[in-house]
Structure formats: structure tokens, C-alpha cells
Amino acid sequence: MYSKTEKKQFIIFLLLAYGFTFVMGLFMWYGNGRGADLYVFPNAQMMYPAAGVALAYLLTTGKEQRMPRAFYVTVVLLTAIMAVLSLVSLFSPLEPMETAGGSVSVWTLVIQLVLIAGSILAWIMLLASGRERRENGGLRWKNTGASILCIVVFIVIYMARTAVSYGLSGQLSDFLTVLAQPYTWINLAALILNFFLVFIAFFGEEYGWRYYMQPYLQRKFGLRGGVIVLGVVWGLWHLPVDFFYYTTPDMGLIMAVSQQATCIFLGIFLAWAYMKTGNIWVPVAIHFLNNNLIPILSADYSTSVLENQQVTWAGVLFSFILNAICFGGFLAAGVFKKKES
């Protein structure tokens, strides 16, 4: 089913995407116990899947295959820099910087600058690679109409899901108040520019999961089965941040189960969008929106908005049901009825 080269590529991908992730998870465990600022770790972790794919292709393909090698090198080097910065931030903590809006972690500012510089450099390398190499690497924008439609559908579902969540908790008026603020819409508009400046982190996940891992698993488990399996293994990949960043270790198991619900059902939608368009930039954009709409719609713009969350089993059940309703039905879409991936 898989060639010798494909198996070698898969091993390289696993070693970096999973092996390195869980090695760094040990440092997160250590840092969590010391009360360290771990902000750099999850940002770096997002890069590991794409770096695994890039490194696998760099080591197993020749120049005659005309791949975007300069872009791949950029991804791998940026990932290495971010991994090193994760460790440096752990063992060389810096005092927060006081600003008009309150204290800000210096490492937060550092990693944001690195992501911006890395994203700009990656765009340059990608555009310079040429149309053929982008096509060979699955990196060319295509199917504009269908691509925009998928993104719009996600935004509508996301807003509806958020409204339902607020409504059932008796806080719908709070949500409407946020939507009524001009600042909210300014930040929503700013997401377009922000995407181009920090896209590399979200590309880091989606190029690994949707572009590489999804078709690999679909060949073995079928179009639907492969997507479900991917959702599970994608959720498991989050374990270090589930236990040591998103929440505290005592609630890590609850968060890990909640992560499964999110990754399986959101993964179904992302798979549908990618299969419908053949455009990897669509799941990249959706992933970016999924993460960056949270602070805007919650009106919490602090860098710790995703950190140390409080989760309950009742909340997990609610999340499972709501995500199943919002995204589960896409598994019945026509793209999943084809005989071949």
C-alpha cells in the first residue's frame, strides 16, 4: 500500500511531529511545576507537524522532483529557532514588561516577533519557488469560489455556535454587547492582515495534518475512517498543552477528553473543506480563525486567554454534543462518498 520512500517519510514525520512534541512535553511538565511562563512552548509545538513533512521531503526527494526546498528549509529552521527559544524561556525567565495595558511577558513579545519575521520570510521563499514547485508541494492557491465559501460557512457556524453557548448559559446579552462594540469589528477586520503576518504557525499544523497525514490515513482506513482516526491522533498530539498549558495537571484528563471532541468534529469540517477545494490554505485560514476569534468574541485580549482554563465533565459533554451538531453532519457530504482519496 505504501512505498519504501513513503514509509521512510512517515517515520521522519512521526519522529518530529510526535516524538519531539512529547520530549518537549517533559520540559513543559518541569516548567509547570516551577510556575514558569510556558507561552513559547505551544507556539513552537504548532510548527512541528509541518517541519516533520518538510524535513521528510528534504531528505527523501531529489532536485529533479522540483519541490519548494527553500520554503521547506525556512520552515525547518524557524521550527528549530522556536524550539530553542522554548527551552531558553524556561531556563532564563524574564521579568514582565509594564505597559499602559498592564504587564506583558517579554517572551510573548519575542515569539510574536519571531513568528512575524518567519512568516514574512516564508512568504518570500514560497512566492520565489514558482508555480510548479508550489503545485508539487501542495501549496498553490486554487478553487477561489469554493475556498471562500468554505471559510464563510465556518464563520457562520462558529458565530452560531458561540451564540448558542452564551444563550444556554444565560449570557447572550454579554455576547450581543461584545458584537455591538466598534472595537470588536475593528479587530475582526484586522484579522485579515494578521493572518499574513503569523500564518506560519497555523500552516505548521495544517500542512502536517490535512495535507500529509489525512490522505495517508485515508488510504488505510477509508475516506471517513481516516478522518476520524486523524481526529483522535490529532487530539492525542495536544496532550502536553492539555495538561500543562490549557489547564492544570489535575484537570488535564478532562481537557484531553474535551480536546478529542474538538479535534474529531472540527477535523471533520477541516477535512471536508480541504477535500472540497484541494486548497491547503483553506484549512490554514479556518484554523487561524478558530483560534483568533476566541479573544475577540470573549473580549479578552490577554495573551493568557487560553491558559489555565477551568473545565468540567459537564462542559465536555456539552462541547461534544454542540460540536457534533455543528460539524458532524459534514461527514455525510459528497466528498466522502468517493471510492478513492
C-alpha positions in Angstrom: 0.0 0.0 0.0 2.9 2.4 0.8 6.2 2.5 -1.0 9.5 2.3 0.8 10.0 6.1 0.4 6.6 6.8 1.8 7.3 4.7 4.8 10.6 6.5 5.4 8.8 9.8 5.1 6.2 8.7 7.6 8.8 7.7 10.1 10.6 11.0 9.9 7.2 12.8 10.2 6.3 10.8 13.3 9.7 11.4 15.0 9.4 15.1 14.7 5.6 15.7 14.9 5.1 13.3 17.8 8.4 12.2 19.2 9.8 15.7 19.6 6.4 17.1 20.8 6.4 14.7 23.7 10.1 15.2 24.6 9.3 18.9 24.8 6.3 18.0 26.8 8.6 16.8 29.5 10.1 20.2 29.7 6.6 21.7 29.9 5.9 19.4 32.9 9.1 20.6 34.5 8.2 24.2 33.9 4.6 23.8 35.0 5.9 22.6 38.3 8.0 25.7 38.7 5.3 28.0 37.7 7.3 29.1 34.6 5.9 31.1 31.7 5.2 28.4 29.0 3.8 30.7 26.3 6.5 29.9 23.8 6.0 26.1 24.0 2.5 25.8 22.4 3.5 28.2 19.7 6.6 26.2 18.8 4.6 22.9 19.0 2.3 24.1 16.2 5.3 24.1 13.9 6.4 20.5 14.5 4.0 18.8 12.1 4.9 20.9 9.1 8.5 20.7 10.0 8.2 16.9 10.0 6.7 16.9 6.5 9.3 19.4 5.2 12.2 17.5 6.7 10.9 14.2 5.3 10.6 15.7 1.8 14.1 17.3 2.0 15.7 14.0 3.0 13.9 11.8 0.5 13.3 13.8 -2.6 15.8 14.9 -5.3 16.1 18.2 -7.1 14.6 16.6 -10.2 11.2 16.4 -8.4 11.2 20.3 -8.2 9.8 20.8 -4.7 9.8 24.1 -2.8 13.0 23.3 -1.0 13.9 26.8 0.1 10.5 27.2 1.7 10.9 23.8 3.4 14.3 24.8 4.8 12.7 28.0 6.1 10.0 26.0 7.9 12.6 23.7 9.5 15.0 26.4 10.6 12.1 28.5 12.0 10.9 25.5 13.9 14.4 24.9 15.3 14.6 28.5 16.4 11.3 28.4 18.2 12.1 25.1 19.9 15.4 26.6 21.2 13.5 29.7 22.4 11.1 27.5 24.3 14.0 26.0 26.3 15.7 29.4 26.8 12.4 30.9 28.0 12.2 28.0 30.6 15.7 28.3 32.0 16.1 32.1 31.5 12.9 33.7 32.7 12.5 37.4 32.2 10.6 39.9 34.2 7.3 41.0 32.6 7.3 44.4 30.8 4.9 47.0 32.2 2.8 48.7 29.6 -0.3 51.0 29.6 -2.5 47.9 29.2 -0.8 46.1 32.0 2.2 43.7 32.3 3.2 41.7 29.2 5.6 38.8 29.1 8.8 39.7 27.3 8.9 36.1 25.9 5.4 36.7 24.4 6.7 39.7 22.5 9.8 37.8 21.4 7.9 34.9 20.0 5.4 37.2 18.2 8.3 39.0 16.5 9.9 35.7 15.5 6.6 34.5 14.1 6.1 37.7 12.1 9.7 37.7 10.7 9.4 33.9 10.0 6.0 34.4 8.2 7.3 37.2 6.0 10.4 35.2 5.1 8.3 32.1 4.4 6.1 34.1 2.1 9.1 35.3 0.2 10.5 31.8 -0.2 7.2 30.4 -1.2 6.5 33.0 -3.9 10.0 32.8 -5.2 9.7 29.0 -5.5 7.5 29.4 -8.6 4.1 27.9 -9.6 5.3 24.4 -10.4 7.2 23.9 -7.1 4.2 25.2 -5.2 1.9 22.8 -7.1 4.2 19.9 -6.4 4.3 20.8 -2.7 0.5 21.2 -2.5 1.0 24.8 -1.7 -0.8 26.6 -4.6 -4.0 28.6 -4.0 -6.8 27.1 -6.1 -10.6 27.0 -6.4 -11.2 30.5 -5.2 -15.0 30.4 -5.2 -15.3 27.1 -3.3 -12.5 28.2 -0.9 -14.2 31.4 0.1 -17.5 29.6 0.5 -15.9 27.1 2.9 -14.4 29.9 5.0 -17.7 31.8 5.1 -19.6 28.6 6.1 -17.1 28.1 9.0 -17.5 31.7 10.2 -21.3 31.4 10.2 -21.2 28.1 12.1 -18.7 29.5 14.6 -20.8 32.5 15.3 -23.9 30.5 15.7 -22.2 28.0 18.0 -20.9 30.8 20.1 -24.3 32.5 20.3 -25.9 29.2 21.4 -23.2 28.7 24.1 -23.8 32.1 25.5 -27.5 31.7 25.3 -27.7 28.4 27.1 -25.5 29.8 29.9 -27.8 32.8 30.2 -25.2 35.3 28.9 -26.5 36.0 25.4 -26.8 39.7 26.3 -23.0 39.7 27.0 -22.3 38.3 23.6 -24.5 40.8 21.9 -22.8 43.6 23.8 -19.4 42.5 22.5 -20.8 42.4 19.0 -22.1 45.9 19.4 -18.7 47.3 20.2 -16.9 49.0 17.3 -13.6 47.7 18.7 -14.8 44.2 18.1 -15.4 44.8 14.4 -12.1 46.7 14.0 -10.3 43.6 15.4 -12.3 41.3 13.2 -11.2 43.3 10.1 -7.6 43.3 11.4 -7.6 39.5 11.3 -7.1 39.6 7.5 -3.7 41.4 7.9 -2.8 39.5 11.0 -3.2 36.2 9.1 -0.5 37.1 6.7 1.8 38.1 9.5 1.5 35.0 11.6 0.2 32.4 9.2 3.2 30.1 9.6 2.1 28.7 13.0 -1.3 27.6 11.6 0.3 26.3 8.4 2.6 24.4 10.8 -0.3 22.3 11.9 -2.5 22.0 8.8 0.3 21.1 6.4 1.1 18.2 8.7 -2.5 17.1 9.5 -4.6 17.9 6.5 -2.1 17.9 3.6 0.1 15.0 4.7 -1.5 12.9 7.5 -5.1 12.9 6.3 -4.6 11.3 2.8 -2.0 8.9 4.3 -4.6 7.6 6.9 -7.5 7.7 4.4 -5.6 5.2 2.2 -5.6 2.8 5.1 -8.9 3.5 6.9 -11.1 4.9 4.1 -12.2 8.4 3.5 -14.4 8.7 6.6 -12.4 6.3 8.8 -9.2 8.1 8.0 -10.6 11.4 9.1 -11.9 10.0 12.4 -8.6 8.4 13.1 -6.8 11.6 12.3 -9.1 13.5 14.7 -8.1 11.1 17.5 -4.4 11.2 16.9 -4.5 15.0 16.4 -6.2 15.2 19.8 -3.6 13.0 21.4 -0.9 15.2 20.0 -2.3 18.0 22.2 -1.6 16.1 25.5 1.4 18.3 26.6 -0.6 21.5 26.2 -3.7 19.9 27.6 -2.0 19.0 30.9 0.5 21.8 31.3 -0.8 24.9 29.5 -4.6 25.0 28.7 -5.3 23.9 32.2 -3.7 22.5 35.3 -2.5 18.9 35.6 -5.4 17.9 37.9 -7.8 18.8 35.1 -5.6 17.5 32.3 -7.6 14.4 31.7 -10.9 16.3 31.4 -9.2 18.7 29.0 -7.7 15.8 27.0 -11.2 14.3 26.5 -12.6 17.7 25.6 -9.7 18.0 23.1 -10.8 14.8 21.4 -14.3 16.2 20.9 -12.9 19.3 19.3 -10.3 17.6 17.1 -12.6 14.9 15.9 -15.5 17.1 14.9 -13.6 20.2 13.8 -11.3 17.8 12.0 -14.3 16.5 10.0 -15.1 20.1 8.9 -11.4 20.8 8.0 -11.2 17.6 6.1 -14.4 18.4 4.2 -13.1 21.9 3.3 -9.8 20.5 2.2 -11.3 17.7 0.1 -13.8 20.0 -1.4 -11.3 22.6 -2.5 -7.9 20.8 -2.7 -6.6 24.0 -1.3 -4.5 23.6 1.9 -4.8 27.4 2.6 -8.5 26.9 3.4 -7.9 24.8 6.5 -5.0 27.0 7.4 -7.3 30.1 7.3 -10.0 28.2 9.2 -7.6 27.1 11.9 -6.4 30.6 12.2 -9.9 31.9 12.6 -10.9 29.2 15.1 -8.0 30.2 17.4 -8.1 34.0 16.9 -11.9 34.6 17.1 -11.8 33.4 20.8 -10.2 36.5 22.3 -12.2 38.9 20.1 -15.6 37.3 20.9 -14.8 36.9 24.5 -13.4 40.5 24.7 -10.4 39.0 26.5 -7.3 40.1 24.6 -4.7 39.0 27.2 -2.1 36.5 26.0 -3.2 34.1 28.7 -6.8 33.8 27.4 -6.2 30.1 26.6 -4.1 29.4 29.6 -5.2 27.7 32.9 -8.8 27.1 31.8 -11.4 25.7 34.2 -13.1 22.6 32.7 -15.7 20.2 33.9 -17.1 16.8 32.7 -20.5 18.5 32.1 -18.8 21.1 29.9 -17.1 18.3 28.0 -20.4 16.6 27.3 -21.9 19.9 26.2 -18.9 20.6 23.9 -19.2 17.1 22.4 -22.9 17.5 21.6 -22.6 21.0 20.3 -19.6 20.2 18.1 -21.3 17.0 16.8 -24.3 19.1 15.8 -22.3 21.8 14.2 -19.7 19.7 12.3 -20.5 16.0 12.5 -23.0 16.2 9.6 -20.3 17.1 7.1 -19.2 13.5 7.3 -22.2 12.7 5.1 -21.1 15.2 2.4 -20.5 14.1 -1.1 -16.7 14.3 -1.0 -16.6 11.4 1.5 -18.6 9.2 -0.8 -15.9 8.8 -3.4 -14.2 5.4 -3.7 -10.7 6.8 -3.8 -9.0 9.6 -1.9 
